[in-house]
């Protein structure tokens, strides 16, 4: 049952008006809101090959017309959206998912946005559609394990602007800076507000480590982090947030980039993904105040498929200029507690730490003993180039794989580290650890070797895997990091080419 407070505090206008959670929205709810609020335009949004939201605009002229749009969707050219669809039989249907509806915060004319799914000529879900691949993976996961898979992303991005001498940026010292030392705090705060109104569940926002000035321009890094939701909703949050941040950047007259690398020698932008398993509303990542065996098995499965997961999470050549030592980006396949040098980090989860609030507030006598665990595990390799639907589907498959592995706990034990991977004195300790791929080409090869895990039960159609492999190998970037060593101008050109990924 939804708490009344969940509706009162929800900033989505439709939730406020309809007095119900978005998951319960119906077609008639959407129509009632449109008529009551004088909505003049309806936009369908969906994702193509490039990972960006596309748009199809409608101006309903009657209730019958509106009912038709919301019931039957519309026809689109699939071959112009997906490289794996032939133009000879390219028609697809786009059908709205009512729970995703939100009011466009940018248009002068009242406009409603709604995300869509793809269907084929027989009215069946398109097997190769990004959102359906994730849906298939998650449905099988729930059926086999009985767990809900919740996740959220850390969305890092750079804002590039004309250099301002007033309160100059401190090189690589931007973490949690405030105005006036964080010049675009206002843009981030506005993004937080608009994301919340679009239905995203926000954890927090802050400025990030990356800040520097170069050639008359300032580069300032920020991050928005979300709250855990079921994994299909987690994808929607990231898509909508990137769309909102980019539009805000345009309105502020600055350039926003989610690219994994901005320049040589400075912090890149990742898109760390936090994950947790839940059953009957209980976080299954902890047991008796410690990381559970369920969590360790999940970690083992993700580590086992981590090389091939880079094919979905690190999709451009500059992704592999970020995955290098000493940049707080992982290079070796391992995990650890609170360790930012590993591939999978187990962050603090407030387990058994209920006395802090009492110590900080001695006059407060509230009982906090039943505070639920917030424990997650975090994969640190993905970046802003990620094919989000395929990445999240791959993570679900990898987690399921771990839960089914006979030797999962043994593997988790072998791959646990309690030292800093990047320190020279620990080189001897990591000699037995495998490394992540170092290029798109290598990621493609890893995906080929492990494709059976993703293709099982038709979750990933074989043609989709072939398409991913072809696209990655087309970059022909094997050994690129070595070829570009100390060639800063060539790196700069490459970075510029992939500045606006996904």
N, C-alpha and C positions, 0 to 999 in steps of 0.2 A: 504494500500500500504506500502511495506517495504521500509524504508529509506535506501539510499545508505550507510549511516554511520553505520547502523546495520550490514551490510555485511563487510565493511572495518574493523570494530572493532572486529568482530567475529573471534575467534581464531581456530575454527574448520576448518581443512584443506579442507574438502569437500565444506563447505560454501564459502571459499575463491576461490577455483578452479571453482566451478559451478556458482558462482555469483548469488546465490539464497538462501533463507532461508531453513532450513532443512525440514520444514513442506511441502515444495514443491518438495522434492526429488522424482524422479521416478526411475524405474528399469534401464532405459537407462542411466540416470545420474550416477548411481552407477557403471555401466559397463564402462562408459567413463572414470570415475576417476580411476578405477582399471587398465584399459589398459594404461592410460597416466602416472600413477605413478608406474607402475611395481609391483603392489600388488601381492604377491606370495601366500598368504593364506587368507582365509575368515573364520572367527569364528562366529558361531551363539551363542548367550547368552540368557538364560532364567532362571526363578526362580522356584525352587522346594519347597518342604515342609519346608526346613530349612531356606528359605529366602536368600540364597546365590546364586550368579550367577553361572550357570553351563556353560559348553562349549562343542561345537561340531565343530571340525576343518575340513576344506575343503582345498584341493589343486586343484583349477580349472586347467584342462589341455587343454581346448579349450573354445572358445566363446560359443558354444552350451552348454557345460557343465555348464559354469557360468550362462547362461540364465536359465537353468533348476533349478539350485540351488536357484536363486533369485526369480523364478516364482513359483515353486512347493514346495520349502522348503525341508524338510526331515522328515523321520519317526523316532520316538524315543519310548522308553519303558516307558510309563506313570506310571506303577506300581513301578518302581524304583525311580520315582521322587515324586510321591504323594501317601501317605498312604491310601487314599480313593479310589484308582483305583485298581481293581482286576487284577491279572496276567492273568486270562483267556481271557480277552479282553482289553489288555493294550496299544495297539498301538495308538499313537497320532501323528499328524503332527505338526511340528514347522514351522511357516511362518514368514519371516523377515518383520520388520517394517522399511521402508527405512529411515524415518526421524531420526532414532537413530544411524545411521552409523557414526563411527569415526575411526581414525587410532590408532592402538595399540601403545602406547608410549614406550613399554618395549621390544618388540621383535627385534632381529637383522634383520630378514627377514621381509620386508614390509607386514604388516598384517592389514586387515580391520575387525573391530568388528561391530556387528549389533544385536540389541535386537529383540526377537521374541515373537509371540503369539501362543497359543495352539489351535488346531482344532481337532474335533473328526473324526471318520471314514466316516461320511457323508459330511465332509468338512464344518461343521458348527462350530462356536466358541464353545470351551469346556465350558459348563455352570459353572463348578466349578473352572476354571482356575483363578488364582489370578488377572491377568491383565484384564480378561473379567468381573469379579465381579465389579471391579472399573469402567470399561467402561459402564456397565449397569447402575450403580448408577449415574454416571455423566450424561449420556444421558437422564435419566429420570429427573434429577435435572434441566437441561437446558430446557427441554420440559415444565416442570411444572412452573418454575420460570422466565425463560427468562434471568437469570443471568449466567455469567461465574464465576466459582469457581477457584480462584487462591490460591496457597499455596507455602510455602517453609519450609524447615526444618533447625534446628540448630543441626549440627552433632558434638557431643562431643565425645572425645575419650582420652584414656590414652596411653602414650608411656612408656614402662618399659625397663630400661637399667641398665647396671652395674654402681654402684655408682661412682661418680666423685667428689672428694673433692674440685676441683677448681670451684669457684662460686657455693657453695652449694644451693640446693633448699630451699626456705623459706616455711615452713609448712603452707599449705592452703593460701598462699599469691602469687599465680601464675598469677593472673588476669592481662592480657595485659603486662606481662613482655617482655623485649626484650633481645636479645643476649647481653652478654653471660649468663645472668641469666635465659633465656629460652633456654635450651640446644638444642632443636630440632626445632627451628624456621625454619632452612633450609629445613627440611623435610616437614613442613607445607607449606612453600612457594612453594616448588616443587609440592606438591599435588594440590595447588591452580592453578598453571600453567597447569598441566596435566588435571585437571578437566575441565578447560576452553576449552582446545583443544578437549576434548571429548564431547563438546556441553553443558556443565553445565554453568548456569549463576550464577556467584559468586558475593556475596555481599561483604564479607570480611572474613578474618581469624585472629585468635589471640590465645594467650595462655589463659587458663582458670584458675579458682581459685585453682583447685586441684593440689597440688604439695607436695611431701613429699619423704623422704628416709626411707627405712626399710630393715633390714637384708641384707645389702650390695647391695641394688638395689635402683635406683631412679625411681620415678613415676611422670610423668609430663603430665598435662591435656591440651588439645588443643580443638579448635572449628573451624569448617568451617560453615559459614552461606551463604545461597543461596538467590537469588532474586525470587520474586513471578512469577510463571508461571502457566499455567493451570494444574490442579491437577494430571493428568496422567503423564505429563512431570516432575512434582515435584517428583514423585516416581522414575522415571528414574534417576534423578539427585542424589538422595540418594543412589540408588543401585550402580551406576557407581563410585561415590565418595568413598564408603566403599571399593569397589574392588581396586581402585587405592591406597588408603591409606594403605591397608593391604600389597599390593605388595611392595610399597615403604618401609614399615617397614621391610619387609623381606630383601630387598636389603641393607638397612642401618644396618641390624643385630640387630634389636630391635623388641620387641613384641608390637603389637598394639591391644588394646581391646576397643570395644564399649559397654562393659557390664555395666549394671546399677550400679554395686557396685564392687569396687576394694579391699577395706579393711574396717575394722571397724573404725568408727569415722571420716572418711574422705569423702569429697564431692564425690558423685556418678556422673555418666554421664547420662544426660537426652537427649531426642531428641524432644525439643519443636517444635511445629508446628504452624506457623503463617498462618492465613487465611484471605481472603478478597473476597468480591463479587463485580463484575464489570458488568456494562451494558453500551453498546455503548462507551466503552473506559473510562467510568467514575467510579471512586471508590464509591461504594454505602454504604460504612461504615461510611460516614460522611454526615451530613446535617446541613447547616448553621454553619459550624465550630465545630460542636459537634457530638458525636457518634449518629448515626441514629437509628431509630426504627427498620430498617432492620437488623442492626448489633445486636441490643439487642434481637430481636427474634431469630436470629441465635445462639447467646450465650445461650439463654434459652433452645433451642432444644438440644444443645450439653451437657449442664449441665444435662438435663433430662435423657439423655442416657449415661452419663459419666461412670456410674458403669459398664455397659456392654462393653463400649469401651475399658476398661482396658484388656478385654479378647484378644483384638487385639494389644494393645499398650504396654502391660506389661506381657510378655508371659513366664517368668521363675521365679522360687522362689526368686532369688536375686533381682528381680524388686521391691519386697515388703519390702526389707531391705533399699531401697532408699526412698520409699514413707513414710517417718517418719518425725516428727517435727524437726525444727531447721536445716535442711539441704537444704533449699531453694527448697524443693520438696513438692508438695501439698498433703494434707491429707483430707481436707474438700471440699465439693462441693459448690463453691461460685465463684464470680468474682469481679474484682475491677480495678480501674485505677492505672497503674504503680505499682501495688502491687505484689511483688514476692512471697508472701505467699499464694496466691489464686490459684485455679485450672485454671481459665481463666483470663489472664492479658490483659488489654488494654494498650499497650505501647504508648509512645509518637509517634505522627503521623505527626508532622510538620504542624499542622492545625493552620493557622493564624500566623505562626512564620517566616515570610519572612524578617523581619528586622534584624535578626541576622547577615546575610552575609554582609549587608550594614554597620552594626556597626563594624564588624571585618575588613572590607575593605572599608574605607571611600573614597578612590580614585576611586572605581568601581561604575559606575552610571548605570549599567545594571538594567532593570526592571524585578524583580523576582515575581511580584504580581500573575502571573498565574501558579505558581508552583503547580502541582497537589498534592493532599493529598496522603501520603504513609500509611495511617492508616490501621492497621491489628488488629486482635485479636489473642491471643496466648494461646494454650492449653499446659500446662506444665507437664502433667502426663506421656506422652509416653517416652520410653527409647530405647536404641539401640537393644533391643531384639524384637522390634515391627515387626509384620507381616505387612509390610508397605502397600501393596495393600489393605488388608482387613481393616486396620486402616483408610486409606484415604477414602475408600468406606464407612466405618462406619461414618466418619465425614461428608461426603456429605449427607448421609441419615439423620443424626442428624440435620444438618443445614436445610434441607428441612422440617423435622419434626417441627422445631422451627418456620419456616415461615408459617406453616399451623396451629399451635396451637392457639386456641382461647384465651387462657390466657397467651400467651408468654410474653407480656410486664409486666403483673402482676408478673409472676414468676421471670422475670429478676429483677424487683424491690425488691422482697423479698430476693433474693440471692446475692444482691450487698453488699459488705463490704468495709469500708474505714478505716480498722485498720489492724494491724499485727496479723494474726491468731496464730502465734507462741508465742506471748508474754503472760506471765502468767496473767497479769492484764486484758487481753481481753478474758479470758476463759468464763466469763459470757455472753459475746456477741455472742459467737459461739455455745452456747449450743443447739440451734435449727437447726444447720447445720448438714446435713448428711455427713458421711465419705465415702471415697473411699474404695473399697475392700482391705483387708489386706493380701491376698494370692491368688495364682492361683485358688485354690479351690473356694474361694468366688467369684472371677471374673467369673468363669464358672457358678456358681449359678445365678449370676446377668444376664449373657447372656441368660441363659435358661428363666428367667422371662421376658426378653424383646426381645426374638428372633423374635417375630412376626414383629417388626419394620424392621428387617434386611431381613426377608424372603419375605416380601410383594413384589408382582410382580415378584417373582423369582430372585430377585437381588442376595441374598445369597441362594443357594440351601440348603435344610434342611440337607442334608448329610454333607455339609461343616460345618454348625453350630455344628452338632453332633460330627464331627471330632475335632473341636476346643475344645469343652467341654471335650471330652474324653482325649485329650492330656493334658489339664490343670489339670484335676482331677487326672491324673496318677502320678503327683508329690506328691500327698497326703500331701500337705503342710499347711493344715488348722492349724492356731495357731502357725506357725513356728517361727515368730518373738519372741513370748513369750518363746517358747521352747529353742531358741538359746541365750536368754539374758545372757550376760556375758560369753558365751562359745566361746571365740575368735578362738580357734583352729578349732572347728566345722564350724564356719562361714567361716574361711579361706579355708577349704576344699570345701565348697559349692561354694564359689566364684571361685575357680580354676576350678571346674567342668563346670561352665557356662561362662568361660572367653571369649570364642569365639562364642557368640550367633549371630544368623542371619547374 
